[in-house]
Amino acid sequence: MAALALAGIALMAFLGAPIFTVLSSLALLGFSLSGLPVSALIVDIYSQFSNNPVLYTIPIFTFAGFILAESKASVRVVNFSQAVLGWMPGGLAVVALVACAAFTAFTGASGVTIIALGGLLFPVLVKGRYSEGFSLGLLTASGSLGLLFFPSLPIIIYGVVAETSITQLFAAGIVPGLLLIVILSLVSAVYAVRARTETTRASLKNILKATSEAKWELLIPVILVVGIFGGFFTLGEVASIMVAYALLVEMFIHRDISLRQIPAIVRESMVLVGAIFIIFSSALALTTYMIDAEIPMRILAFIQAHISSKVAFLLALNVFLLFVGCIMDIYSALVVVVPLIVPIATSYGVNPVHLGIIFLTNLEIGYLTPPVGMNLFISCIRFSRPVLEVCRASIPFILALLAGLALITYLPGLSLWLVEHFGIR
């Protein structure tokens, strides 16, 4: 019966059933086979939603992202990036990478980046002679690039859970984060040369003009940095301030949005939040079963029992974390897995700060990885494309990011140089 049920679930997925139904079915099957009450699953999901201090900020950040997306803020940010970087081979793709990385760092949410910038950049890339498949994969991959940069929320959570200096982690993430952008930029440049895509001429006049036009949007990182790390506001308060600031700028300064548009923006943003939360709940259900079945613990125990060298451990760790990225959202992984791997990694001589960058890079790639890679599903919703098409388009970028992960893993100096050179505590 279990085999038949599993085959039925696989057939559902093959026939294009919504991903949340597949994940929920797997979780319910697992609970049924384990003899665990399904009611415990519902209670656990409710508990996670009611007690998680991060989740309640998602609707607020999403609303802020939609305000910026519905206005011409994205146009101004892209124009600024294009004025500075558009002269390069594959310049428009590099602009997309840099703009998305900056936006993710500002908002702290990968999905918001795809929502806010994806709708603008996708047609611009296609018009610039980039194929739809390349553009789709690029924007899906770009959504999580800023997670290693200040003021990334996952880095803060890792620092708290692992009891590691958050200041050191932010410093350690700078070079690896730039490395990933450079690698994807090289991939884009090679593609652009072959496809003979368009470039723009560099001009100081254009740079100054674009900077002047985007100055209000460029203040967003200042608000986040001063607000959170100056100790003035909590994350939820900063999210609310971002909404107020975005409304002030876009309604009264630029006048891109009228009061009549607000109800529609609220409706559209909350429909998306609802879709994300349904997927998140389904993924959490499957995660709960896997934790109850002790699957992550068994994998880690196997690694510890059969691996003796640091090099082999790091390889196995990356495989394990990529697996974790396939089945867990980033915040669940941070809370559940970090306490398990930190003492084991320390026993192999892995610096906790370096481990944090490895961990987050893996989960950054996990945003692109089936079955619950959040970027894949947000891209499906944002661009109205089938999930398999988004997966295929993302493969070249996943491979490029894996190459960057290998460098970050086996060259610890990339992460630790700034920390050690400047004596950051």
C-alpha positions as CSV (number, residue, x, y, z in Angstrom):
1,M,0.0,0.0,0.0
2,A,2.8,2.4,0.8
3,A,4.5,1.7,-2.5
4,L,1.2,2.3,-4.3
5,A,0.6,5.5,-2.4
6,L,4.2,6.7,-3.3
7,A,3.7,5.8,-6.9
8,G,0.4,7.8,-6.9
9,I,2.1,10.8,-5.5
10,A,4.9,10.5,-8.1
11,L,2.2,10.3,-10.8
12,M,0.5,13.5,-9.4
13,A,3.8,15.3,-9.6
14,F,4.4,14.1,-13.2
15,L,0.9,15.2,-14.3
16,G,1.6,18.7,-13.0
17,A,-0.2,18.7,-9.6
18,P,0.5,21.8,-7.5
19,I,3.7,21.3,-5.6
20,F,2.0,21.9,-2.2
21,T,-0.3,18.9,-2.8
22,V,2.7,16.7,-3.6
23,L,4.7,17.8,-0.5
24,S,1.7,17.6,1.8
25,S,0.9,14.1,0.4
26,L,4.5,12.9,1.1
27,A,4.3,14.3,4.7
28,L,0.9,12.7,5.4
29,L,2.1,9.4,3.9
30,G,5.2,9.5,6.1
31,F,3.2,10.3,9.3
32,S,0.8,7.5,8.5
33,L,3.5,4.9,8.0
34,S,5.2,6.0,11.2
35,G,2.0,5.8,13.2
36,L,2.2,9.4,14.2
37,P,-1.0,11.4,14.7
38,V,-1.7,13.8,11.8
39,S,-3.0,16.3,14.3
40,A,0.5,16.8,15.7
41,L,1.5,17.9,12.2
42,I,-1.1,20.6,12.1
43,V,-0.3,21.8,15.6
44,D,3.4,22.0,14.7
45,I,2.7,24.1,11.6
46,Y,0.5,26.4,13.6
47,S,3.2,26.7,16.3
48,Q,5.9,27.5,13.7
49,F,3.8,30.3,12.2
50,S,2.7,31.8,15.5
51,N,6.1,31.7,17.1
52,N,8.5,32.5,14.2
53,P,9.6,36.1,14.4
54,V,10.6,36.2,10.8
55,L,7.4,35.0,9.1
56,Y,5.2,37.9,10.1
57,T,7.6,40.3,8.3
58,I,7.2,38.5,5.0
59,P,3.8,40.1,4.2
60,I,5.2,43.6,5.1
61,F,8.4,43.2,3.0
62,T,6.3,41.8,0.2
63,F,4.0,44.8,0.3
64,A,7.0,47.1,0.2
65,G,8.4,45.2,-2.7
66,F,5.1,45.5,-4.6
67,I,5.0,49.2,-4.0
68,L,8.5,49.5,-5.4
69,A,7.6,47.2,-8.3
70,E,4.4,49.0,-9.2
71,S,6.1,52.3,-9.2
72,K,9.1,53.2,-11.4
73,A,11.6,52.6,-8.6
74,S,12.8,49.4,-10.3
75,V,13.4,51.4,-13.5
76,R,15.5,54.0,-11.6
77,V,17.5,51.3,-9.9
78,V,18.1,49.4,-13.1
79,N,19.0,52.6,-15.0
80,F,21.5,53.5,-12.3
81,S,23.1,50.0,-12.6
82,Q,23.0,50.1,-16.3
83,A,24.7,53.6,-16.4
84,V,27.5,52.2,-14.2
85,L,27.9,48.7,-15.7
86,G,26.1,48.6,-19.0
87,W,29.2,49.1,-21.1
88,M,30.5,45.6,-20.2
89,P,30.1,42.5,-22.4
90,G,26.8,41.0,-21.2
91,G,26.3,44.3,-19.4
92,L,22.6,44.1,-19.1
93,A,22.8,40.6,-17.5
94,V,25.4,42.0,-15.1
95,V,23.1,44.8,-14.3
96,A,20.4,42.3,-13.5
97,L,22.8,40.4,-11.2
98,V,24.0,43.4,-9.3
99,A,20.5,45.0,-9.0
100,C,19.0,41.8,-7.7
101,A,21.9,41.1,-5.3
102,A,21.5,44.7,-3.9
103,F,17.8,44.4,-3.7
104,T,18.0,41.1,-1.8
105,A,20.5,42.6,0.6
106,F,18.2,45.5,1.2
107,T,15.0,43.6,1.7
108,G,16.5,40.4,3.1
109,A,14.1,38.3,1.1
110,S,14.9,36.4,-2.1
111,G,11.3,36.2,-3.3
112,V,10.7,39.9,-3.0
113,T,13.6,40.5,-5.4
114,I,12.1,38.3,-8.0
115,I,8.7,40.0,-7.5
116,A,10.0,43.6,-7.5
117,L,12.6,43.4,-10.3
118,G,11.7,40.3,-12.3
119,G,8.8,41.8,-14.1
120,L,10.9,44.8,-15.1
121,L,14.1,43.0,-16.1
122,F,12.7,40.0,-17.9
123,P,11.3,41.9,-20.9
124,V,14.3,44.2,-20.9
125,L,16.7,41.2,-21.2
126,V,14.6,39.6,-23.9
127,K,14.6,42.9,-25.8
128,G,18.4,43.0,-25.4
129,R,18.7,39.7,-27.4
130,Y,18.9,37.4,-24.4
131,S,16.8,34.3,-24.9
132,E,13.7,33.8,-22.7
133,G,15.3,30.6,-21.2
134,F,18.5,32.4,-20.3
135,S,16.7,35.4,-18.9
136,L,14.4,33.2,-16.8
137,G,17.3,31.2,-15.3
138,L,19.3,34.3,-14.7
139,L,16.6,36.1,-12.7
140,T,15.7,33.0,-10.8
141,A,19.3,32.5,-9.8
142,S,19.8,36.2,-9.1
143,G,17.1,36.3,-6.5
144,S,19.2,34.9,-3.7
145,L,22.6,36.4,-4.5
146,G,22.4,39.1,-1.8
147,L,22.1,36.7,1.1
148,L,25.8,36.8,1.9
149,F,25.8,40.6,2.0
150,F,25.0,43.0,4.9
151,P,22.3,43.2,6.2
152,S,21.3,39.6,5.3
153,L,18.8,38.2,7.8
154,P,20.0,34.5,7.4
155,I,23.5,35.5,8.4
156,I,22.0,37.1,11.6
157,I,20.1,34.0,12.4
158,Y,23.1,31.8,11.8
159,G,25.2,34.0,14.1
160,V,22.6,33.7,16.8
161,V,22.1,29.9,16.5
162,A,25.8,29.1,16.1
163,E,26.8,31.7,18.8
164,T,29.2,33.2,16.3
165,S,30.1,36.9,15.8
166,I,27.6,38.4,13.4
167,T,30.1,41.2,12.6
168,Q,32.7,38.6,11.5
169,L,30.1,36.8,9.4
170,F,29.1,39.9,7.5
171,A,32.8,40.7,6.8
172,A,33.4,37.1,5.8
173,G,30.5,37.1,3.3
174,I,31.8,40.1,1.3
175,V,34.4,38.3,-0.9
176,P,32.4,35.1,-1.4
177,G,29.3,37.1,-2.3
178,L,31.3,39.1,-4.8
179,L,32.9,35.9,-6.2
180,L,29.5,34.4,-6.9
181,I,28.4,37.6,-8.7
182,V,31.6,37.5,-10.8
183,I,31.2,33.9,-11.7
184,L,27.6,34.4,-12.9
185,S,28.8,37.6,-14.7
186,L,31.4,35.6,-16.6
187,V,28.7,33.0,-17.6
188,S,26.6,35.9,-18.8
189,A,29.5,37.6,-20.7
190,V,30.3,34.3,-22.6
191,Y,26.6,33.9,-23.5
192,A,26.4,37.6,-24.5
193,V,29.4,37.4,-26.8
194,R,27.9,34.3,-28.6
195,A,24.4,35.9,-28.8
196,R,25.7,39.3,-29.8
197,T,23.6,41.1,-27.2
198,E,23.3,44.8,-26.8
199,T,25.6,47.1,-24.7
200,T,25.5,50.8,-23.7
201,R,28.2,53.4,-23.9
202,A,29.7,54.6,-20.6
203,S,29.0,58.3,-19.8
204,L,29.7,60.4,-16.7
205,K,26.7,62.5,-17.5
206,N,24.4,59.5,-17.6
207,I,25.9,58.2,-14.3
208,L,25.3,61.4,-12.5
209,K,21.8,61.7,-13.9
210,A,20.8,58.1,-13.0
211,T,22.3,58.6,-9.5
212,S,20.2,61.7,-9.0
213,E,17.0,60.0,-10.2
214,A,17.6,56.9,-8.0
215,K,18.8,58.7,-4.8
216,W,15.7,58.0,-2.8
217,E,15.8,54.3,-3.6
218,L,19.5,54.2,-2.9
219,L,18.7,55.4,0.7
220,I,17.0,52.1,1.4
221,P,20.2,50.3,2.5
222,V,21.0,53.3,4.8
223,I,17.6,52.9,6.5
224,L,18.2,49.1,7.0
225,V,21.8,49.5,8.2
226,V,21.2,52.3,10.6
227,G,17.9,51.0,11.8
228,I,18.8,47.4,12.5
229,F,22.5,47.6,13.4
230,G,22.3,50.9,15.1
231,G,19.9,49.1,17.5
232,F,17.1,51.6,16.9
233,F,14.5,49.2,15.4
234,T,13.6,45.5,15.2
235,L,13.2,43.7,11.9
236,G,9.5,44.1,12.0
237,E,9.7,47.8,12.7
238,V,12.2,48.3,9.9
239,A,9.9,46.4,7.5
240,S,7.0,48.7,8.5
241,I,9.3,51.8,8.1
242,M,10.2,50.5,4.6
243,V,6.5,50.4,3.7
244,A,5.9,53.9,5.0
245,Y,9.1,55.2,3.3
246,A,8.2,53.5,0.0
247,L,4.7,55.0,0.1
248,L,6.0,58.5,0.9
249,V,8.6,58.4,-1.9
250,E,6.4,56.8,-4.6
251,M,3.2,58.6,-3.8
252,F,4.3,62.1,-2.8
253,I,7.8,62.6,-4.2
254,H,7.8,60.7,-7.5
255,R,4.0,60.4,-7.6
256,D,4.3,57.1,-9.5
257,I,1.4,55.6,-7.4
258,S,-2.0,57.1,-6.6
259,L,-4.2,56.3,-3.6
260,R,-6.6,54.4,-5.8
261,Q,-3.9,51.9,-6.7
262,I,-3.2,50.9,-3.0
263,P,-6.1,48.4,-2.6
264,A,-5.0,46.6,-5.8
265,I,-1.4,46.5,-4.7
266,V,-2.5,45.1,-1.3
267,R,-4.6,42.4,-2.9
268,E,-1.9,41.3,-5.4
269,S,0.8,41.2,-2.8
270,M,-1.2,39.3,-0.3
271,V,-2.4,36.7,-2.9
272,L,1.3,36.0,-3.5
273,V,2.0,35.8,0.2
274,G,-0.8,33.3,0.5
275,A,0.7,31.2,-2.2
276,I,4.1,31.3,-0.6
277,F,2.7,30.4,2.8
278,I,0.8,27.4,1.4
279,I,4.1,26.1,-0.1
280,F,6.0,26.9,3.1
281,S,3.4,25.1,5.2
282,S,3.6,22.0,2.9
283,A,7.4,22.1,3.0
284,L,7.3,22.5,6.8
285,A,5.0,19.5,7.0
286,L,7.5,17.3,5.1
287,T,10.4,18.8,7.2
288,T,8.6,17.9,10.4
289,Y,8.2,14.3,9.3
290,M,11.9,14.0,8.3
291,I,13.0,15.5,11.6
292,D,10.7,13.0,13.5
293,A,12.1,10.2,11.4
294,E,15.6,11.5,12.3
295,I,16.8,11.4,8.7
296,P,19.2,14.4,9.0
297,M,20.6,13.0,12.2
298,R,21.3,9.6,10.6
299,I,23.0,11.2,7.7
300,L,25.3,13.3,9.9
301,A,26.0,10.2,12.1
302,F,27.0,8.3,9.0
303,I,29.4,11.1,8.0
304,Q,31.0,11.3,11.4
305,A,31.5,7.5,11.6
306,H,33.0,7.0,8.1
307,I,35.0,10.1,7.3
308,S,38.3,11.0,8.9
309,S,39.9,13.7,6.7
310,K,38.9,17.4,6.7
311,V,38.8,17.5,2.9
312,A,36.5,14.5,2.6
313,F,34.3,15.9,5.4
314,L,33.8,19.2,3.6
315,L,32.8,17.4,0.5
316,A,30.3,15.3,2.4
317,L,29.1,18.3,4.2
318,N,28.3,20.1,1.0
319,V,26.5,17.1,-0.4
320,F,24.5,16.9,2.9
321,L,23.7,20.7,2.9
322,L,22.6,20.6,-0.7
323,F,20.3,17.8,0.3
324,V,19.0,19.9,3.2
325,G,18.5,22.7,0.7
326,C,16.3,20.4,-1.4
327,I,13.9,19.6,1.5
328,M,14.0,22.5,3.9
329,D,13.5,26.2,3.7
330,I,16.5,28.3,4.8
331,Y,15.1,29.3,8.2
332,S,14.1,25.8,9.2
333,A,17.5,24.6,8.1
334,L,19.3,27.3,10.1
335,V,17.4,26.4,13.3
336,V,17.4,22.6,12.9
337,V,20.7,21.8,11.2
338,V,23.2,24.4,12.4
339,P,23.3,23.1,16.0
340,L,24.0,19.6,14.7
341,I,26.8,20.4,12.3
342,V,28.7,23.1,14.2
343,P,30.3,20.8,16.8
344,I,31.1,18.1,14.2
345,A,32.7,20.7,11.9
346,T,34.7,22.1,14.8
347,S,36.0,18.7,15.5
348,Y,37.4,18.6,12.0
349,G,39.1,22.0,12.4
350,V,36.6,24.0,10.4
351,N,36.3,27.7,11.5
352,P,32.7,28.5,12.6
353,V,32.7,31.7,10.6
354,H,33.9,29.9,7.5
355,L,31.3,27.2,8.2
356,G,28.6,29.8,8.2
357,I,29.6,31.1,4.7
358,I,29.7,27.5,3.4
359,F,26.3,26.8,5.0
360,L,24.6,29.9,3.6
361,T,26.1,29.4,0.2
362,N,24.7,25.9,0.1
363,L,21.2,27.1,1.1
364,E,21.5,30.0,-1.4
365,I,21.9,27.4,-4.0
366,G,19.1,25.4,-2.3
367,Y,16.7,28.3,-3.2
368,L,17.1,27.0,-6.8
369,T,17.0,23.3,-6.1
370,P,13.8,21.1,-6.3
371,P,11.6,20.0,-4.7
372,V,11.1,23.1,-2.5
373,G,13.5,25.6,-3.9
374,M,11.5,28.8,-3.2
375,N,12.9,30.8,-6.1
376,L,11.6,28.2,-8.5
377,F,8.0,28.5,-7.4
378,I,8.1,32.3,-7.0
379,S,9.5,32.5,-10.6
380,C,6.7,30.2,-11.7
381,I,4.1,32.5,-10.2
382,R,5.8,35.8,-11.3
383,F,6.5,34.7,-14.9
384,S,3.6,32.3,-15.3
385,R,5.9,29.5,-16.4
386,P,5.8,25.7,-15.6
387,V,8.1,24.6,-12.8
388,L,10.0,22.2,-15.1
389,E,10.8,25.0,-17.5
390,V,12.1,27.2,-14.7
391,C,14.2,24.2,-13.4
392,R,15.8,23.6,-16.9
393,A,16.5,27.3,-17.3
394,S,18.3,27.4,-13.9
395,I,20.6,24.4,-14.4
396,P,23.6,26.3,-16.0
397,F,23.5,28.9,-13.2
398,I,23.2,26.2,-10.5
399,L,26.4,24.5,-12.0
400,A,28.2,27.9,-12.0
401,L,27.2,28.5,-8.4
402,L,28.4,25.0,-7.4
403,A,31.8,25.9,-8.9
404,G,31.8,29.0,-6.7
405,L,30.8,26.9,-3.7
406,A,33.8,24.6,-4.3
407,L,36.2,27.6,-4.2
408,I,34.5,29.0,-1.1
409,T,34.8,25.6,0.7
410,Y,38.4,24.8,0.0
411,L,39.8,28.3,0.0
412,P,38.9,29.4,3.5
413,G,41.0,32.6,3.0
414,L,38.2,33.9,0.8
415,S,36.0,34.1,3.8
416,L,38.5,34.7,6.6
417,W,40.9,37.2,5.0
418,L,39.0,40.4,5.9
419,V,38.2,39.1,9.4
420,E,41.8,38.3,10.1
421,H,43.5,41.2,8.3
422,F,41.4,43.9,10.0
423,G,41.0,42.0,13.3
424,I,37.2,42.1,13.2
425,R,35.5,40.9,16.4
